[in-house]
Amino acid sequence: MYLSVVIPCMNEESSIPGLVARLTQAIGPWRDRAEIILVDDGSTDATWQAIEAARAVCPQVVGLKLSGNRGHQIALTAGLEAAQGDRIFMLDADLQDPPELLTDMMFMMDRGFDVVYGRRSERRGETLFKKVSAHLFYRFLNVMSDVPIPQDTGDFRLVNRRSLDAVLAMPERARFIRGMFAWAGFKQVGIEYIRSPREMGETKYPLRAMVRFAIDAMTAFSTKPLRLATRLSFVSLLMAALIGVYVVYSLIIYQTAPGWASVVLAISFFSGVQLLTLGILGEYIGRLYVEAKNRPLYFVSEEARDIAPVAQRLRA
């Protein structure tokens, strides 16, 4: 059994030495048949130099340097495509997800599971806003999604080769890896753990990136937003009818013209509904536009591994 560990890295030069040290201990029983793939997602610091330095002390380290910043999910995809293992372990470079949980995940996979994911029972060191927004995001995503997605989970998981091959066969550009594994199915189980605070560096998911990620997640796995737009149009028609009845009633009973408040209210309501509907349609049309261009997901500018270099990888 060959094990691959895949880790996207973006400006993580300070985290990599400690990351590799802990991973080396975590993969101890499988160290002789393992690789640790560190994907440099267009970092602007010395992350690539840190990866090369890690290779000097840990022969299991494999470095992939993307030609530019493509985002966490694309960098993770690049690592997954390069992985050669029968089992593939995914985690982030910030060590908030404990690599030591690999042993328990391996035990569950030995019992017949295809995907073993980590479920956060507690999120330490995060702001109240981050905790509340993450809690609401996963609940709202499951309401809107056509596919049940495990709540309070990230990309921290162990998967076998057949489940990974199923996900890599999906051609979409807007990647939502945890949702893709949920859609692929197979036998899955979660293991609860306490998420630690980030030890070094800064989060790579500011509010804007989180919102974009949430929109990608919802539009990738559901057409419910489109159906919501249709329902809103019916609600707006109903509201228009009620306002019309109110205006006629006011003219007959009070013999006065409707006031400016009702006019402004009606205009604001219908304008809001129209803009929301156009925004939802725009998200789906934009997704179709991006998919139709059929560009490669990424280019690898440098590759560092002990075996013969793999040819430059493209995703068509």
N, C-alpha and C positions, 0 to 999 in steps of 0.2 A: 504494500500500500504506500503510495507516494502522496505527500502532503504539500499543498501550496498555500502560502499565506499571502494575501493581497491587501496592500495598504496604500490608498491615495495620499499624497503629501503636497501641501501647498504652503510655502513659507514655514517649514517645520524644522529648520536647521538645529534649533535648540532641543527639539524633542527626540530626534533620531537616535542619538547615542543611548539614552535611557530606554527608548522603545526597543531597539535591537537587543539590548541586554536582557530585558524582561522576556522578550519573545524567545531568545535562545534558551532561557530556563523553561519557558512554557512548552516548547516543542521538544523538550529533552528526550522523551522515549522514541520520538520519530526523527531525531535530528539527522541521522545518517541518510534518510530518504525524505528530505524536505527542502523547500525553497521559500525564501522570503522576498516577495516582489514589492519593491518600493517604487511607486509611480510619481515622478516629479511633474506636477500639473502646472508647468510654466511658472515656477517660483521666481521671485525677484531677489531672493536672498541666496545664501550659500547652501541651499538644500541639496543640490546635486553633488557638491563637494562633500557634504556630510554623508551622503549615500555611498560615494566612492570610498570614503574613510571607513565606513561600516563594513564594506566588502573586504577591506584589508584585515579585519579582525574576525569576521564571520563569513566563511566561504559560502554559506547558504544564501546570502543576500544577492538579489538580482535587481539591477537598476534599469528603469525605463524613464526616459526623459521626453515628454511631449513637446512638440514644436511651439506650443503656445498654451495659454490657459484655456481649458475647455470645460471646467466645472467638475465638481466632485463626482457626479454620476458618470460622466464620460471617462474621467481618469480611472474610476473603479472598473468600468467596462474594459478599458485598455489592459488593466492588470488581469482581469478575468480571462480575456482572450489569450493572454500570454501564459496563463497558468497551465501547467502540465500534469497536475496532480489528479489522483483519483478522488481526493477530498480537498475542498477549498475552504479556507478559513478567512473571513473578511472582518476587518476592523479599521478604525481610524487611528491616525498617528498621535492623537492627543492623549491616549491612554486613559480616557474616561471610561472606556469599556475594558474590563480586565482580561488580558490574554490568558490568564491562568484558568479561565472558565473552559478553555479548550478541552481539558481532560474530561469534564462532565459532558461536554458536547460530543466528544468521541464515544463515550460510553453509551449515550442515547442513540447515536448513529449505528453503533454495533448491535443495538436492539432492533434495528430495521427501519429507522427513520431516514428519509431522504434529505430533509432540511431541519436543522436545529437552530432556532433563533433565540437571541437574548431579549427578554422583556424587562423593561426598567420598572422596578417596584418603588424606587426612590431616586430622585435626581438631586444630588448634593452640589452645592456651590453655584447654583443657577439662580437667576433673579426670579422674583415672583411672577413677573410678566412672562418670562420664558416658560416657566412651569405651567401657568394657566393657558397660554397660547398653544403650547404643545398638547396639553390635555384636550382642549377644545378642537384642535386640528384633527386629531385622530378620530374623535367621535363624529365630527362633521364629515370627515372623509368617508367614513363607513356609511353614513346616512346617504351621501351623494353617490357612492361608488356602486357599481354593479357587481363587484367582487369583494367579498369580505377580506379585509386586510387586518392582520393582528394589531391590536392597539398597543401604544407605548413601546414600539419596536423601531429599530433603525436598520442599518445594513450590517450590524454585528451578528454574524451567523456562520455556521458551518454547513456546507452543502456538498452533496456527492456529484459525481461527474454527469450522471444522466439528467439531474435537475438543472445543472449549470448549462449543459448543452441545449436544453429546452429554452432557457432564457436567452442564450446567445443567438438562438435562431430567430428571435423577434427583431424585426428590422427598424423599429421606430427610433427617431432621433431624440425626442424628448424623453430621456430615460428616467424611470422611477423604479429602481432596482427592487426594492422591497415589495412593491406592488406587482412587479413582473413575476417574482417568485410565488407570490400569493395566487396570481392568475394561472401560473403553470400547474399548480396543484401538487400532486405527489403527497407522500406521507410526511407531515410536518408536526413539530412540537416546540413549545417554548420553555425556556429556563429563566426563572426570575433572578435578577441580580440588582445590586445597588450601584448606580452610576456615580463614579467619583468626580470631583471637580477637576477642571483642567489644571495640570501642574505647570505647564510652560506655554508660552505663546498666546495668541489671541484667537477667538472664534472666527471661523471663515464663513459664518452664516449670519450676517447682519439682517436687520428687519426686511430690507428690500429683497435680499436673496431668499429669505424664508417665505415671503409672499409669493415670489416667482415659483419657488419649489412647490408651494401648496397649489397654485393654479395648474402647474404641469401635472401634479398628481391627480387632481380632480378631472381635468379634461382628458387625461390619458386612459382613465378606467371607467368613464361614465358618460352617458349622453343625457343624464338627468338635468344638468344645467340648461340644455336646450329645451327640454320639456318644461322646466321651470319658467323659461321665457314665454312659452306658449300659455302657461297658466296665468302668468302676470298679465298677458294681453287680455285674457278673459276677465280678470279682476278689474283691469282698467276700464273695460267696456261696462262692467257692472257699476263701477263708481261713476262713470259718465252718465249712465242712465239715472242713477240716484240724484246726482247733481242737477240733471235736467228736470226731474220731478220737483226738486226743491225750488229751482228757478221759476217754474210755471206756477207752483203753489204760492210763492212770494208775490208774483205779479197779480194773481187773482185775489188773494186774501188781503195783502197789504198794499197792493197797487203801487209798488215801488220797484225800481230796477234793482237787480242783484248788486250787492256791494263789491268793492274792489277786493275784499278779503277772499270771497268765494272764487273770484276770477283768478287771483294769484295762486290760490290753493289748487285749483284745477290745472292751471298751466304747469305748476311745479310738479304735481303728481304725474301727469302724463309725460312731461319731459323726462322726469327721472326714470319712468318705466321704459321709455323709448331708448334712452341712453344705456340703461342696464342691458336691455335686449340686444342692442347693437354691440355692446362690449362682449357679451357672451358669444354672439355669432362671430365677432372678430377673433376671439381666441381660437375657435375651431377652424376658421378660415386660415388664420396664421399658421396653425399646425399643419393644415393641408399644404400650404405654400412651402413650408420648410421640408416636409416629407417629399414633395414633388421634385425639389432640387436634387435630392439623392446624393448629397455630398458625403464624402467620408467623414466619420465621426472625429477622427484624429489622425495625426501623423506622429511617428516616433522619430525624434531627431538623433537620439543616442540610446544605445543599449549596452549594458554592462553585465555580463554573465560569464561564468567560467567555461561553459560549453560554447560551441561555435555559434556566432551571432545569428539570430533569426532574421530573415529578410524584412525590410521595412514593412510594418503592418498597416493595412488600410482597412476601413470598413466601408464597403460599397452600399 
